[in-house]
């Protein structure tokens, strides 16, 4: 028996990196997957084909999680197409790193909209069908930077810290309806978004900070999300799991 047999999962920002790994992991474990993307139609179609090849139903939706009306339309479409939503992974995110002195109001707002407001938008849409079904798992992608902070990343850190507070509040609001809400806080993960970390002398400096002495992979994060999505974590809610190789203790 697969861990997510016949479940329906929605994953935002899934056409690459961590989001793609989560979508694939869920499909391998039997979940039907609806996922969102913004940039590449080509990558989205390729992922849709990979998921379908695993024997599950899958559909790509070009939708911006940072825009409330788009999430409303998205969830209505997913419910029409898939019939229910058991799991929601709020993974969409960006960074606009800059020292505060140089950080523009527009950069700050964009990071807050994509990273934090999107989590509000999506969660607000999925809790109705979940409450009706009296079951659900919401997984929000935070970051160790939201726990530790980092110079030059005040907007990113604030948005990811906000996700942790939001997660705890939703876990308290919806626990009695058997809806769980948890956060994952990745450390340094090898993706397109973090490729600059591996270049030059900087890479060994980062590695030295990590007790497990390696960067994480998108699959490392997908495995944690699988645990939180499945019944293996049926007594886990309101938690932030740091998947960071021990960087943040």
QUIUR-V616219 format. One record per residue. RES is the residue in one small letter. PSI is psi in radians with two decimals (* if undefined). Layout:
res = <RES | RES>
psi = <PSI | PSI>
//
This chain:
res = <x | x | x | x | x | x | x | x | x | x | x | x | x | x | x | x | x | x | x | x | x | x | x | x | x | x | x | x | x | x | x | x | x | x | x | x | x | x | x | x | x | x | x | x | x | x | x | x | x | x | x | x | x | x | x | x | x | x | x | x | x | x | x | x | x | x | x | x | x | x | x | x | x | x | x | x | x | x | x | x | x | x | x | x | x | x | x | x | x | x | x | x | x | x | x | x | x | x | x | x | x | x | x | x | x | x | x | x | x | x | x | x | x | x | x | x | x | x | x | x | x | x | x | x | x | x | x | x | x | x | x | x | x | x | x | x | x | x | x | x | x | x | x | x | x | x | x | x | x | x | x | x | x | x | x | x | x | x | x | x | x | x | x | x | x | x | x | x | x | x | x | x | x | x | x | x | x | x | x | x | x | x | x | x | x | x | x | x | x | x | x | x | x | x | x | x | x | x | x | x | x | x | x | x | x | x | x | x | x | x | x | x | x | x | x | x | x | x | x | x | x | x | x | x | x | x | x | x | x | x | x | x | x | x | x | x | x | x | x | x | x | x | x | x | x | x | x | x | x>
psi = <2.22 | 2.65 | -0.51 | 0.48 | 2.18 | 0.20 | 2.76 | 2.17 | 2.46 | 2.23 | 2.17 | 2.63 | 0.90 | 0.18 | -0.10 | 3.00 | -2.37 | -0.73 | -0.74 | -0.75 | -0.68 | -0.82 | -0.78 | -0.75 | -0.76 | -0.73 | -0.71 | -0.55 | 0.31 | 0.04 | 2.48 | 2.39 | 2.16 | 2.27 | 2.69 | 2.74 | 2.89 | -0.67 | -1.13 | 1.93 | -0.64 | -0.85 | -0.67 | -0.76 | -0.69 | -0.74 | -0.73 | -0.76 | -0.74 | -0.74 | -0.79 | -0.63 | -0.35 | 0.05 | 0.31 | 2.95 | 2.37 | 2.52 | 2.37 | 2.41 | 2.14 | 1.81 | 2.40 | 1.91 | -0.31 | -0.17 | 2.02 | -0.84 | -0.60 | -0.61 | -0.59 | -0.87 | -0.77 | -0.93 | -0.62 | -0.74 | -0.74 | -0.75 | -0.66 | -0.71 | -0.71 | -0.29 | -0.37 | 2.98 | 2.05 | -0.54 | 2.37 | 2.13 | 1.98 | 1.59 | -0.34 | 2.34 | 2.72 | 2.93 | 2.50 | 1.35 | 2.34 | 2.58 | 2.58 | -0.66 | -0.55 | -0.08 | 2.07 | 2.71 | -0.64 | -0.71 | -0.78 | -0.85 | -0.69 | -0.76 | -0.74 | -0.71 | -0.86 | -0.70 | -0.70 | -0.85 | -0.59 | -0.60 | -0.72 | -0.88 | -0.92 | -0.77 | -0.73 | -0.63 | -0.68 | -0.32 | -0.46 | -0.98 | -0.57 | -0.72 | -0.69 | -0.72 | -0.19 | 0.63 | 2.67 | 2.66 | 2.11 | 2.24 | 2.09 | 2.28 | 1.84 | -2.51 | 2.67 | -0.44 | -0.52 | -0.33 | -0.74 | -0.48 | 2.88 | 2.32 | 2.35 | 0.01 | 0.64 | -0.69 | -0.76 | -0.81 | -0.76 | -0.72 | -0.70 | -0.55 | -0.67 | -0.65 | -0.66 | -0.78 | -0.70 | -0.79 | -0.81 | -0.69 | -0.75 | -0.65 | -0.69 | -0.68 | -0.65 | 0.01 | -0.69 | -0.28 | 0.19 | 0.54 | 2.16 | 2.56 | 2.08 | 2.85 | 2.63 | 2.35 | 1.58 | 2.65 | -2.37 | 1.89 | 2.41 | 1.78 | 3.05 | -0.69 | -0.46 | 0.26 | -0.50 | -0.40 | -0.43 | -0.08 | 2.44 | -2.75 | -0.47 | -0.61 | -0.81 | -0.53 | -0.71 | -0.77 | -0.67 | -0.41 | -0.20 | 2.00 | -0.64 | -0.02 | 0.61 | 2.77 | 2.69 | 2.89 | 2.77 | -0.58 | -0.57 | -0.71 | -0.68 | -0.63 | -0.69 | -0.72 | -0.64 | -0.79 | -0.82 | -0.47 | -0.46 | 3.00 | -0.14 | -0.42 | 0.55 | -0.27 | 0.43 | 2.06 | 2.66 | 0.25 | 2.70 | 2.01 | 2.04 | 2.07 | 1.49 | 0.23 | 0.32 | 0.07 | -0.70 | 1.99 | *>
//
